[in-house]
Structures are given as structure tokens and as C-alpha cells.
């Protein structure tokens, strides 16, 4: 019998990943958690309360760069390794939690996570500001590393920091989205693309 609030959130996450918010009834959520409906209501009086708690843990906290990555490395080359490692850790945590072998339509866990994010965008009250904050922190982190790389001569002095930060992030989001429709994010390919961008796009060559 589940009695822990965090366990309820984790079990509910699996439901919201694969089922639209509107269709995920309290009864369905309670069954997935091994509780009676009153057990769910004890922790979360309304379904939206539970959904918000799930989104807080598996989107807002998980994707916050402050929680996802350590202090940025000193060089862009090292930060690329650090960034990909952080992405891999977060992704593997989600996959291990939700990959129960029940994958309708042969979808991978990464696809279900994108589906979950679309639900968060639609139903989480005031989510736009929180998303903007996450994106802003990620841009700031990339910009800091890229500016430092310019200052130290690791990359060309004519590199535009804002545009380059945007390019790294869009490479990540583009690959993540594309791969989600197949087998899930290939972090090795992500790293290769990052390194190619650094080596042949912005690196200072003799």
C-alpha cells in the first residue's frame, strides 16, 4: 500500500505521460497508485493539485538548469560534456521510472514525456512565466560559457554570444524532438553535433 506522497506523484506521472489530462480520472490515478479514491484526495483534494505537483517535480524542478547541471565548466569543450551528461542523467531517470514495458503504439518514453510537456503547457496555471524562467536560465548559462570561451581565446572573437547560445539550445531541442518519435534521444549524436558546432563553426583556428 502506497502511503508516501512522493510515491503518489511518481505513480501519477506514469499516468499523465500516457493519458491526456482530461481522461485521467481520479479513479484511474488512484488505481495506478494502489489507493482508494479517498487516498488520492487525502494528499491532493483536486486532480489539478496532483497534476501541478507532478509537473513541479518532473518538469519545473527537473529541467531547471540550477538543478540539472553543476557549476558550468571553465571551457566550452568541457561544458559540452557536462551538459550532455546532465541531459543523459535526467533522461535516464525518467526512462527508468516510466518504462514499464507497456508502450502503446510502440512509442518510446521520450515521446510520452513530450506529450506530458504539452499537457503541462495547457493545464498548469501560470506555466508560461515558469517556462520563460527555465529558458532564460538555460540561455544565460550557455551565454556565460560562450562569453568566457571568447575571452580566453577558445573560440573566435567575432562570435555573437546570443546567436551562438541560441544555436546550441536549438540543436538540443531539435534532436530531442526528432528522436522522440523514434527510439529516444541519442546523447552521443547530441554531443557530436555540439562538438561539430564548436570545432567547425566557432572555434578559433590557427
C-alpha positions in Angstrom: 0.0 0.0 0.0 1.4 3.4 -1.0 1.3 5.9 1.8 4.1 8.3 0.7 3.2 11.5 -1.1 6.2 11.3 -3.4 5.2 7.7 -4.4 1.8 9.0 -5.4 3.4 11.7 -7.5 5.7 9.2 -9.2 2.9 6.8 -10.0 0.6 9.6 -11.2 3.4 10.8 -13.5 3.3 7.5 -15.4 -0.5 8.0 -15.9 -0.2 11.6 -17.1 2.6 10.6 -19.5 0.5 8.2 -21.5 -3.0 9.7 -20.9 -4.4 13.1 -21.6 -5.2 15.2 -18.5 -8.9 15.2 -19.3 -9.1 11.4 -19.5 -7.0 10.7 -16.4 -9.8 10.3 -13.8 -9.3 10.3 -10.1 -10.3 6.6 -10.2 -7.6 5.8 -12.8 -5.0 7.7 -10.8 -6.0 6.0 -7.6 -5.8 2.5 -9.2 -2.3 3.3 -10.6 -1.2 4.4 -7.1 -2.7 1.4 -5.3 -5.1 3.6 -3.4 -8.8 4.2 -3.0 -10.1 7.5 -4.3 -10.1 8.8 -0.8 -6.4 8.0 -0.5 -5.6 10.3 -3.5 -7.9 13.1 -2.2 -6.1 12.9 1.2 -2.9 14.1 -0.5 -4.4 16.1 -3.3 -8.0 17.4 -3.0 -8.3 18.0 -6.7 -6.9 16.3 -9.8 -5.3 19.6 -10.8 -3.4 19.7 -7.5 -1.9 16.4 -8.2 -1.1 17.3 -11.8 0.7 20.5 -10.7 2.7 18.5 -8.1 3.8 16.1 -10.9 4.7 18.9 -13.2 6.6 20.7 -10.5 8.7 17.6 -9.9 9.2 16.3 -13.4 9.3 19.5 -15.4 10.0 22.6 -13.4 12.5 21.2 -10.9 13.9 18.6 -13.3 14.5 21.0 -16.2 15.7 23.9 -14.1 19.4 24.3 -15.1 20.3 25.0 -11.5 19.2 21.5 -10.6 20.2 19.8 -13.8 23.8 20.9 -14.0 26.7 21.6 -11.7 28.6 24.9 -11.9 29.5 25.4 -15.6 32.9 24.1 -16.5 35.7 26.5 -17.4 35.8 25.8 -21.1 33.2 25.3 -23.8 34.6 21.9 -24.7 34.2 20.7 -21.1 30.8 22.3 -20.7 29.5 20.4 -23.7 30.5 17.1 -22.0 28.9 18.4 -18.7 25.7 19.5 -20.5 25.2 16.2 -22.3 25.9 14.3 -19.1 23.2 16.3 -17.3 20.7 15.7 -20.1 21.5 12.0 -20.0 21.1 11.8 -16.3 17.7 13.5 -16.4 16.5 11.4 -19.4 17.7 8.1 -17.8 15.9 8.9 -14.6 12.6 9.5 -16.5 13.0 6.3 -18.6 13.8 4.1 -15.6 10.7 5.4 -13.8 8.2 5.1 -16.6 9.4 2.4 -18.9 7.3 -0.4 -17.6 7.1 -2.3 -20.9 3.6 -1.0 -21.6 4.3 1.3 -24.6 1.2 1.6 -26.8 1.8 2.2 -30.5 5.5 1.4 -29.9 6.3 4.8 -28.6 9.4 5.4 -26.6 9.4 7.1 -23.1 10.9 10.3 -24.6 7.8 10.7 -26.8 5.5 10.3 -23.8 7.5 12.9 -22.0 6.9 15.4 -24.8 3.3 14.5 -24.7 3.3 15.3 -20.9 5.0 18.7 -21.5 2.3 19.6 -23.9 -0.3 18.8 -21.2 1.7 20.9 -18.7 1.6 23.9 -21.1 -2.1 23.6 -21.5 -3.3 22.9 -18.0 -0.8 24.2 -15.5 -2.0 27.6 -14.2 0.5 30.4 -14.9 3.0 28.0 -16.6 4.2 30.4 -19.3 6.2 32.5 -16.8 7.8 29.4 -15.3 8.8 28.2 -18.8 10.2 31.5 -19.6 12.2 31.5 -16.4 13.7 28.0 -17.2 14.5 29.0 -20.8 16.1 32.3 -19.6 18.3 30.5 -17.1 19.5 28.0 -19.8 20.3 30.8 -22.2 22.1 32.6 -19.5 24.2 29.5 -18.7 25.2 29.0 -22.3 25.9 32.7 -22.8 28.2 32.8 -19.8 30.2 29.8 -21.0 30.4 31.1 -24.6 31.5 34.6 -23.5 34.2 33.1 -21.3 35.4 31.0 -24.2 35.7 34.2 -26.3 37.5 36.0 -23.5 40.0 33.1 -23.2 40.6 32.7 -26.9 39.0 29.2 -27.1 36.6 30.4 -29.8 36.7 33.3 -32.3 36.5 36.8 -31.1 33.8 37.7 -33.7 31.3 35.1 -32.4 28.0 36.5 -31.4 27.2 35.2 -28.0 23.5 35.4 -28.1 23.1 33.8 -31.5 25.6 31.0 -30.6 23.8 30.3 -27.3 20.6 30.0 -29.3 22.2 27.6 -31.8 23.4 25.2 -29.1 20.0 25.2 -27.5 18.1 24.7 -30.7 20.4 21.8 -31.7 19.4 20.2 -28.4 15.7 20.8 -28.7 15.7 19.8 -32.4 17.4 16.5 -31.9 15.3 15.7 -28.8 12.1 16.3 -30.6 13.1 14.4 -33.7 14.5 11.4 -31.8 11.4 11.2 -29.5 9.4 10.0 -32.5 11.7 7.0 -32.9 13.9 5.5 -30.2 14.5 8.4 -27.9 17.4 10.9 -27.6 20.8 9.6 -28.8 23.1 11.6 -26.5 26.1 10.5 -28.4 24.7 12.2 -31.5 23.8 15.3 -29.5 27.4 15.5 -28.3 28.8 15.0 -31.8 26.6 17.9 -33.1 27.6 20.2 -30.2 31.3 19.4 -30.8 30.9 19.9 -34.6 29.4 23.3 -34.0 32.3 24.3 -31.7 35.0 22.8 -33.9 33.9 24.0 -37.3 31.5 26.8 -36.5 33.0 28.9 -33.9 36.4 27.6 -32.8 39.5 29.8 -33.2 41.8 28.0 -35.7 45.5 28.8 -36.3 
